[in-house]
Each structure stands twice: as structure tokens, then as C-alpha cells.
């Protein structure tokens, strides 16, 4: 069913006309975004599918990978293709919450305080190496990511939609000066992905053409917002909802899991599945959509037991998918 959305475009500085979208429009937008990203970033198709589902599902993305594989380029390309505002925060141990959220300064000419918005007030926010920031600064993002607002000096200020945080973190093994993200912070991210190293042919192409090729806008923030609202209206049957709940239940009682997936995990898994369905030009989600996204949505939310060893989260998820009948 078509959805309407009206929003102002911060990049263009003018209001946009109401946008009507269908699942066909969402799929077309996804195809344009895919083409843009592929011109600038070399990444596996299945990973790009997750990125697009996260964007259109209205979630935030956590990229865990080694330096130099294209994380910043991915965020910049998405912002440029949407004609939206982009901001980048480099996390360090001395980064303060005010450096991200903004602060109030005294203006003598007006004899009052003026709020200066921080970089979080953008459409696409890249927080590079988030696990290098202290827990205090990490927690400053919680309200913004969940409630799309920031409270400074007792006053709440909304963040204009669409709003997506793309955070990166280095693998913690062998890296000093990092602060692992607590479960509450991880739970705010819809998906976690790894870009990985490009193939040999992709790396040759990168060396030939250079890094970070500029892309032209293929949409604007109001159209993305309308697409996200259309995705939210994709039909999910009661049977599919029960399927998602049963998957979560298996992760919670699995012997290799200290803590299973949260209820928020189910909400975000369903949102991502709806986005995948719309990208496939369907106005209804099916178990295949859930299964395709279950690991990037759930893995970072499961706390494995000490005896599980490396890859315990993946085994818990694989067992859940194997045990729960899809139909």
C-alpha cells in the first residue's frame, strides 16, 4: 500500500513535496543505492544486501573489521547517494559526549546560552573506531540511536529523520586502548557486518581506479523516509511473528548462550526482513527473509557461554534455525 511522507531536505535547504512510494519504488531505490555503493566500495553482495536492509529498515549499522577496507567510504557513499548530511566522528579516549552531541555556549550579545549541535545531528553519522571511546562517550549515543533525540542541559532536541549511525570497531584481539561495547550499546545496532578484504580482481580494480570515487545523488532524505515507512507497512503474518519469537526463545535457552537475543532483537529482525521483502518487490515477508538476516541481526546480541569457544554465537543461531520449523 502506498505511503506518504513529507520532510525537509537538510542538504538542499528546502522542503520536499510529499513522496508516494510502493514496494516497487523501494526496490528501485535499493537498486540505485546498490549501484552507487558498488562504484565506490568493493564488498560482497550478501554484505551489501544487509547494509541496504539496515538502511531501508530504519536501523543502525555496526561494521567490525580491520582498518583500510572501506568502512568510511561506505558511509560517505551512502550519504552522498541520498543527498543527505554526513558527519564523521573519530573516536579516541579523550572524546567527550559533548563532542558528539553538542553543547551550549554563552553569548554575551544576547545574554543567553546558544546550543551548538554536534555531529550527531546529521542523516548519516559515521563513528569511526567506536570502541576506542570511553564507556561514558559510548553511552552518550544511546538516546540518539534509540529515541532519535538528544537531551542536553535538560532540554530534548529531536534529530531529523532519516537518521542512521554507522559505527566501526577494530577487532579487540591485539588492540590496546579499546573499550568493548556493552550489551546495551550493541543492542541498539540493527545489524553487524564485516566487509572483509576484496577479491584479487576487486583489488586490482581498486588500484586502477583509486579509492573513494565520488557518486552523484540518486535520491534525497524525504524519499528515503518515505521508503522506510513503506517498508514498515510490509505484511508479516502471525505465523511469521511466531517463527521469529521461537527463534529468539531457542537462543535464550541454548546451552552455549549465557544470554540470548533480546525482545528488541526480534523487532529489528522483523524490520530487516520486511526491508528485504520490499527490495525483492514483495509486500509481504516470508521465513526466507528472516533466515537471510538472522545472523547479522542476532549474533552481536548473544553473549556466549565461556565453554562455547570462538564462534559460539554462530552455532547458537545455526541451531535455532535448524530446530525451529519455518512452516
N, C-alpha and C positions, 0 to 999 in steps of 0.2 A: 504494500500500500504506500502511495507517495507520501512523503513527509515534507513539511515546510520549515525553514529556518531562516531567520534574519539576523545578521550580525554586521558589525562594522569591521572593516579590514584595517588592522593597525599598520600594515605595511603601506597601504595606499592612502590611508588617512581619510577615507570617505566611507559612508555607509554603503553596504551592498544590498541589492534587491533580494527579496525572498527567493530562495532556491528550492525548487522541487526536484526530488530525487526518487528513483526506484532502485531495485537491486541491479538492474541493468546499468544504471548510471554509476552505482558503486563499483561494479565490475570494470566499467570503462575507466573510472578514476584510478582503480587499482592497477590497470594495465599501463596507464600513463606514468604513474609513480614508479612502477617496476622498470619501465624503460629508462626513466631518468636515473634511478639508482644504478642500473647496470652500466650506464655510460661512465660513471664516476667511481664505482666501488666493485671490486671483484669478490663475490661471495657466493656460497652455494645457493641454489634455487630454493631448497627447503628452508634455509635460514631466512631468505628474503620473504618467503611466504609467512613466516612467523612475524617478521617485522611489520609487514603490511596488515596482518590480522590484528596486531597490537595497536597500530595507528588507527585503523578504522573501528576497532573495538573500544577506543577511548581510554586505553591503558598506558602504562609507563613501561619502559624497556631497560633491562639491565644487561649490559654486554660485558662478559667476563673473558678477557683474552690478554695476550701479550701485547706490548707496545708495538705500534707501527703496522697494524693490519687493517687500518681503515675505519676505526671507530668514529673519530672526529669527522672524517669525510662523509660518513654515512649520515650523521646528524645534520651537517651543513647542507648536504644534498636534499634531504627531506624538507628542511626549512626553505631552501631556495625553490624547490619544485612547488611548494604550497604558497609562495609569495608571502610567507609569514615572517614574524620577527624571530630572530635566532639570537641566543646568548650562550656564552660558554664560561664555565667556572672551572678553574684549575684548583683542585683540592690539595691543600697542604696542611701540615699540622698546626699552622698558625692562622688558618682561615677561621673567621668568626661567623656566627649565624647572621649578623648584620651585613656581612659582606655578600651574602646570598639573598637575604630577604629585603634589605633596605633599612634605612634609619631616618630619624627625624633630626633636623638641624635647626638652630636658632637663626632667624632672620631679623637683624636689627631694624631694617627699614619697615618691617611690618609688625615688629614687636611680638613675634609669634614663631611657632615651630612649623617647618615645612617638611613633609615626608618626601624623601628621595627613594623611589622604587629601586629595588635591587634587580639583579639579572634574572631572578625567578619570574619576573613579570614579562614573559615572552610566550610565543606559541610553541617553540621547540627550545628546550633548555638542555644543554649538554653539561653534565657534571663529570669532569674527567678525573679518573682515579679517586672515586668517592671514598674508598677505604683508606685513603691517606688522611682524610679529615678526622678530627676527633669525634667521639660519640656525641658531644654537645652540638657540634655543627651538623652532623648527620641527622640528629633528631629535629633540627630546625626545618627540615624538608617534609616532615611527616604531615603536618596540617596542609601544606600546599598540595601535596600529592593526593591526599585523600579527599579534602574538602574544597579544593580549588580556591583557597583564600589564605591570607597571611594576617596574623594578628601581631601588631607592633604597637607598643605603648598603650595597650588596652583597646585598640581600635582594629576591627577586622576590615581588610581590604580585599575585594574579590580579584581573582586572576581571570582575565578574559579568555573564554574558550574560543577555539580549541587549545588544549594545553597538554603537552607531553614532555615528560622528563626522560632523557636518555642518559643513564649513568653508566660509567665504565669502572671496572676494577681489575687490577692485576691479580693473577693467581697469588694467593697468600704464601704459598710454599717458597721459601728462599728470598722473600722480600721483607726487609726490616722496615719499621716505621709505618706499619699498616694497622688499621683497626677493623677487624671483621665486622661486617654489618650484622646487627642484632636481628632476631627473627621478626620483630615488629617492623623494622625497616625493609627487610626482604619481602614481607607480605604486601607491601604497597606496590611492588612491581608486578605487572600482569605476567610478564614473561622474562626468562633469562636465556640468552643465546651466546654462542661463541662463533665469531666469524671464521676463525681458522686461517691457515695460510692458503693463498691462492694456488691453483694448479700451475704446472710449469708453463702452459700456454697462456694462462691469465697473467702470470708474472712477466712473461715476455711482452705481452700487450701493454702492461703497466710501464715497463721500462721504455717501450717505444713511444707511448703517448704521454707519459708524465702522470703525476698524481693530482687528484682533486680537480678534474675537468669541470668547468662551470656549466651549469644547466639552466635552462630557461624555465620560468614558472609554467606549470601545466594546470594549476588550479588556484584557489585562494582560500583563506581561512573559513569564510562563510560556507563555501561549498563542502569543505571537509566536515564542518559541523553538521551540515545537513545530511551528509553521508553517514556520519556516526549515529544520528538519530534514526535514519532508515535501518541501519544495522541493528539497533536496539529493538526495532519492531519485527525482526525476523522471527518467524514462528518456531517455538520449541514445544513439543508435545509433553504431556505429563509423563509418558514413558521415558522420554529423553531426560527429563528432570530427575526421575528416579534413578536412571542409569548413572548420572553424574553423582548423585548422593551415594549410591552404592560403591562407586569407585573411591570416594573420599573415606567411606567407612572402612574399607579394606586397608587403606594406608594408616588409619588410626589404630588398628588392632594388629598390624603386621609385626611379627617378632623382631624384624630388623629395623623398625622405626621407633625411636624414642618418643617423637611427636609426629603425628600425621598432618595431613593437609587441613587447613582451617576452613570455616564456612565461607570466608572471603575468597578462598581459592576456588570454590565451586561457582561463585558469582562471576569471577573473572574467567574461569574456564568456559562457562556458558557464553559470555560476551565474546570471547575469542572464537568460539565455534560458530556463533552467529555471523561474525565477520567473514570467516572462511566460507560459509554458505553463500553469503552475498557476493563474495569475489568469484564464486562459481555460478553466479546468476541464478541462485535459488532463494526463494523467500521462506524457506524452512530449513532447519538444521537437522542433521542426522548423526548417528553414532560415529560414523567415519570422521566427521568434523571434530568431534571430541577426542577421538583417538589420535588424530594427527597433531593435536596441540597439548595433549595431556602431559607429556614430559616437560616441554618448556614452561608450562604454567605451574606444574606441581613440584618439580624437582627441588627448586630452591626453598620451598616451604616445608619440606620434610627434614626433620632432624634425625639422622640415622643413629642407631644404637652403636655403642662402642665396638661391639663384636662384628659389625656388618662389614668393616673394611672399606677400601675405596670402591666407589660406585654403588654404595648401598641404596641411595635414593632411586637410581635407575632400576635396581632389582625390585624394590618395593612397587614401583609404578608398573613394571612389566608383569609382576604377579597379579596386581589389581586388574589390569586389562585382561589377563588370561582367565582369572577367576570369575569375573562378572560378565554374564551373557549380555551381548549388545542388543539382542532382540528376543 
